[in-house]
Amino acid sequence: AMEGMGEDGSTAGIVPGETMSFLDLLYCAMLSSANEACNIIAEHVSGSISAFVELMNERAAELGCSGTNFTNTHGLPDENHYSTAADMALITREALSHQLFTTLCNTVTYTVPATNVSEQRSLSNSNALINPSSVYGSAYYYEYAHGVKTGHTNDAGYCLISTAEKDGIRLMAIVLGCPAVERADGSGYELQNFTDSVTLYNWVFDNFSLQEIVSSSEMITDVAVEMGSGVDRVSLRPSTVVSAVVADDTDISAIERQVVVYSERDGEPLVAPVSAGAVLGELTLVLNGDVLGTSELVASTSVELSRVEYMRARLAETFGRPAVIAAIVVLVLLAVVYFILVARYRALHRRHVRDVRRARAERERRCSAR
């Protein structure tokens, strides 16, 4: 566990043969940056440090990190151990999706219970943005900050990953390679990983705001409806309010609205009945090529089915089928043949009747002549 420890590495004073819970090791790693705790965790999880580091690199690649390569668990200097601010953002965003990590990185102080070789340990978070009692003093405390982790070596400088939330805006700031600058009054050094982070946050909070771009009651478009009872179109509205963090001087009217109506996209007509709230499309808001937000588009009202239109459509559909058309043609032909045969029969019958009458009249005439 003590492999690779450097002179400028942090430690929680864990010694060989000491027994400690996995959770306590996590607190040692997160609050005190304990390098040995990171190695012990790696051994516990993967059986060896090298196997754990291999998993670290695999997970980083899965998250889309293209500028990262890990060679150890704790970040002490190694020319083949490196990352970027962008990759750190990807890793941190994933980490913050897990409640345990969020709890760990927002804990200000923690007491590790006594172990088999040590009295209890009192840990203090090194992140001065959330801990006014940190080793770096109270001057950097920032009321809107949450987590995440400090880091420092002589080679890397002072580093900090943090988040902050104010007025519904949540931000992440990552600063790397910051110096410690001696104060003009000689009162000590200013750690610019903290001051630069606060400067970044204040600039965003002073110049950006969470603004409602589209309300859930706004009619975005309408779409044709077939077989509606007294209605041939239905209006679509967003299912939710669409808000976005934009610069205060942003022209809201300049935000592009990309509307997709599913029936039009798929080339299939929308047919009644349609229920209010039915999802019929989607809205995407775009500013300068960046997607600000999306929302499903739903029917604002219900459209009932017209029985007359339904029957008309069904009849048209039925009589439009080739088999039905063929059957009708056959029936028509049969009817024509029938009427021809009937007409011919009647003509022959009339001729027969005339012949019979003529023959009868001729017999009667002959009888009279006798």
Beta strands, then each sheet from edge to edge (+ up, - down):
strand 1: 109-112
strand 2: 121-124
strand 3: 145-153
strand 4: 157-166
strand 5: 169-178
strand 6: 180-182
strand 7: 189-191
strand 8: 208-214
strand 9: 221-226
strand 10: 233-238
strand 11: 242-247
strand 12: 256-261
strand 13: 270-271
strand 14: 279-287
strand 15: 290-299
sheet 1: 1+ 2-
sheet 2: 3+ 4- 5+
sheet 3: 6+ 7-
sheet 4: 8+ 11-
sheet 5: 12+ 14- 15+ 10- 9+ 13+
end
